[in-house]
């Protein structure tokens, strides 16, 4: 039988869309099942802030009535407006090892974008690049961390046989932040001078004023990341949603704000999170009957972190603020259960950050590939 691709329609289709990866990967020891309730909320057009500046369609591929693949097609209007592009994106890619299924899914997403006049289709990203992004092409033997996708090796093969070409690689760097001996001494020298020579101090972010600190985070992000290939500025609604999401994984020991002492201007920040995937692996996608117990005990379960954001405003990048933020991670490792983790993703073209990771004694352990197709 041939492959039929149709748009998700109704609760039964949405349930099938969410549950497909459970069937595909449930027997693989490294795959981490997402919380099904969270996936329903994330895909809900009324609940996800993405839909205040974007639109999307979800598709299922069936063969003889059996679901064999899924994909989304989405347009991020905020990205297109800022970047002056006319791109469409695809995401939520899950499928059996079947070339016909891969091509049918990609063709369905492409047709949706062509109807809307898009010039290029890029992905996967679910929904945006700060969500799960890319096809894993190196690091299959490692468990994915928080907001990292995992897929078997055949995904890369199917994408490239379908004519998808590389747009960008995303790098994950392993850092054992408890091991100071691997760090170049200049990092500590620069960090020591930040306050005395430049009048800049670093403080922890605070849960009670997290939403306010998220505005400070956005000020740095929208400045430091503005030239990145994938950049789109955070909107107020994005920040409202993000502040609510990270309440569940926030740890003040791992989130920092760098600010001028005299004016209070925020000049840098770092946001690092305990790896909640270590907890989700035990929850098996459900809160009940015992998933809630694992979540409440996440502080004893998580021993790794993911450094999600670390940046400094361009006008302050000569001051050693980044070095100070690095050192604060070493200090946190001395008092928290988490002694190391991963930094990224970092664009392969971001020479400064990748050199910084080398100076910290890091090594690349995962590589994700974002593909594109000219329409």
N, C-alpha and C positions, 0 to 999 in steps of 0.2 A: 504494500500500500504506500501511496505517496504521503508527503508531509503537508499538513494543513496548518496554517498559522492564522489565528483569529485574535481580535482584541478581547481583553478580559471584560466580561460582562456578568455582573452579579456576584453574590457572596461565594457561590460554589467555585467559580473561576478564580476569585481572589484567594480562596483557601488553597486551591491547587498551585497557584503562583507562589505562595509562601512556602508550601510544603515540599515542592520539588527538590530543593537541595537536601532536605532531610533524607529523601529516598536515594539521591545520587551519592551522598557522601557519608551517610550514617555509619558505615562500617570502617571508615578511615579514621585511624587513631588521632590524627592531627586536626581534623576539621572541627570547628567550634560551632555548635548549633546556636543561632540567635534566639532570643526570646520571642516567641511567636506573637505575643501581645504587642511587644514593641514594634515588630515589623508591620502589624496591622495599622498601628498609629502612624508609623513613618510613611506608609503608602497612602494614607488618607489625605485627600486633597484639601480637606477643611482643617486638618491638624498640622500639616507640615508647612513651615514658613517658606519653603522653596516655591510654593504655588502662589505666593504673593508677587513673584516676579518670574514665574516660569509656568510651563504647561507640559503635560506628559501623557503618553498612552502606554498601557501594558499589554504585552502579547504572550500568548501560549502557543507552542507548537505541539501538534498531536499527530500520531501515526496510528491509524486504525482505532481512533478513539482514546488512545493512551497518551498522556502528557509526556513529552520527551525533551522539552526545552522551553525557555522563557527569555524574554528581553524587554527592556523599556526603550521608548524613544522620547526624548525630551528636548525642550528648548529653554535655555536659561537666558531670558531677555536682558537681565542685568549684566550678564557676561557680554552679550553681543553689543549692548549699548556702550559699555565701558571700553571694550576692546575694538569697537568699530568693525565687528566681524558679522558674518551671517552663517554661523555654525549651528548644527544640530548635534545632539549627543545621544549615545545609547548607554544602557547600564543594566544592572541586575541580571547579568548574563549567567545562565546556568543551563547545561545541556548534556545529553548523552554523547558518547564518542561516536558521532555520526556526522559526516561531512554534509550530507543533504540537509540535516536539521540546522547546522550552523549557517549554511547559505540561505535557507528559507527564513530564518530569524533575522539575519542581517538585511535581507532583501525587503522584509516587511518594515523594518525600521527605516530603511532607505526610502521606501515608497512614501511613508508617512512624512518624512522630511521634504521630499521632493514636492509633495502637494502643498507644502508651506513655503516653497521657494528657497530652501536652504542650499548652500553651496558646498558644504562639507559635513561629513558625519564623523564624530570623534568619540572615543570611549574605550573601555567602559568606565563610567562614573555613575554612582548611584546616590543621589541625583547629580551632585556636584563634586569637584575634585577634593574638597575637604571631607567628603564622605568616603566610602570604600571605592577605591579607584584602581584601575589597571588590571591586567592579566598577570598573574604570578609566573615569571619565567626562570627565576633562580630562588632557591630557598625552600623547596618543597618539603624538606626534612625538618622544618621548624614550624612550631605552632604559630598561627597568626595572633597578633596582639590586638588590642582594642582598636576598632575601626580599620582593620586590615582584612582584605579578602584572602581566601585560600581556594586554590583550584588545582586539579591534577595536571600533569604535563600536556595532556592532549588538547587542552584549551588553546595553547599557543599554536600548536600544529593546525588546528581547525581554522583559527583566525587567519593565519598566513596563507593556507591553501585556498581560503575564500577570497584572497586578494587584498586583505587588509594590510596596510603598510604602517611601519613604525612612525608615530608622531613624537613620542617622548618616553624616556625611561625614568622611573621614580626609584630612588635608592633608599634603603633602610640600613642604618649603621648600628652595629652592636657597640655598646659602651658599658664597661664595667666601672661604674662611677665610684666604687669603693677602692679602686686601684689607682692611687695617685702617682705611683712610680712611672706609669706609662705616659704621663702628661708632660709636654715640653715645659721647662721651668718658666719660660716667658709668660705663660698663661697666668701663673700665680703672681709674677712680678707686675703685670698689667692690672690685675684685679686689686692689688694692694694700693694702687695709686688713684683708683676711681674717685674715692671720696676726698682725699687730701688735695689732689691736683685739679679735679674737675667738678667738685662739689655735687657729686651724684651719689645717692644712697640706694640700696636695694632693700625692699621690705616684702614680706609675704602678702599675697592676696588674702582677703578675709571673706569667709562664707557669709557673714551678716551684711556685707556691702558688696556682694559678688556682682550684682547687676551694675553697680557703679564702676567697679573695677573692670567689667567687661567693656565699658565705654573707653576706658584707658587702653585696654587690649586692642580695641578696634582702631584707635588713633595710631598706635604703633603698626599694627598689621596693614592698615590702609596706606601707610607711608613706606614701610620697609619692604613690603611685598609687591608694590605697585608696578614694578617693571617685569614681574614674573610672567612667564608664558601663559599661565592658567589663571591669572589674577582676576578676581571680581571683588569689589568692596563689600564689606558687611553692611547691611541695612539695619535699622532699628529693630524690625521684626525678626531678622536673623539673630540678632544679639539677644532679644527677649527669649527666643526659643533655645538658643545655645546655653544661656545662663541656667535655664531650667534643666536641660539635659545633663550638664556637668555637675549639678548638685549631687547626683548619685555617685560620682567618682571623685569629687573634689577632695583634695588633701592639701591643707595650707603649707605643708612642708615642701611641696613640689611646685607651687605656683608663685611667681615673683613679679614684682613691679619695680623698675628702676626709675627714679625721679630726681629732678634737681631739688636740692635742699632749699635754695633761695626762692624759687617760684612755684615749686610743686609740679612743674611740667613733667609729664611721663615721657621718658625717652627710650625705654626698652622694656621688654617683658619676656617671660618664659612660662609656658603652661605645660606641665607634665602630669601624667595620670597613672595611678596604679593600674595594672593590666587586668581589667575586669573580665577578660576572656578566660582567665584561669578559673573564675567563678562560674561563668556561663557554661564551661565545659562540664561542670558537675551538675548544672541545672537541667541539662538536656532539653532546653527550649521551653521549659514550663516553670511557673511559680509553684504549682501544686503537683504532688502533695508535699514534697520536701525542698523544692527549689528555693523557696523563701528563706529556709534555714541557712542554706549556703550563702545566699546574698547577705544576710545579716552578719555572717561571720567572714565577710570578704577581707577584713583587716588582717585576719590570721592566714588567709589563703594566698593572697597576692604577694609575691616576692620579686616581681619585675615591674618596670614602668615603661611607658612610651612617652618620649619627649615629642609632643605634638607641634608646639610652636616655640621658637626662640628667635627674637628679632630685635633690632635696634634701629631707631630712626636714622636715615642716611646722614644727617648733619652731626650725629653723635657717634658714628661708627669708628672714629679715631680715638675715642676716649678709653677704651678697654672695658666698656660696659658688658660686651658679650663675654669676655673673659671672666668678669665678676659673676655673671649668671652661670657660667660653667662651674665655677668654684662653689657656688651655692648648692649646686647639685651634689657635689662631693660631700658638703656639710650635711645635706639631707640624708645621704646614704649612711652616714655615721650614726644616725638616730632612728632611722626607719627600717622596717623589715625588708624593704626593696633595696638591693645593692647594685642593681644594674638593669639594663633593658635596651631599648632601641630608640634611635633618633631618626625622625623622618615622618613621612617621606621627604627627600630632598631631590629637586630636579637634577638630572645628570649635568645640566648646563650651569648649575649654580656653583661656580668654581670656588668662591669665597667660603661658602658653608662646607663644601666637601673638604677643602683644605683644613678648615677648622676642626672637622671630625678626625682628620688624620693627626692633627696636633694633639688631640685629646686621646690618642691611642685607639681610635675606633677602627672597625673593619666592616666592609659591606657584607651583609648576610642575606639580604633579599633584594630582588629587583622586580619591579612591576612595569609592564609595558602598556602604554596607551597607544591605541591604533587610530588610523584615520582612513577615510575613503572620500575622494572628490566625487561630488554628485553631478 
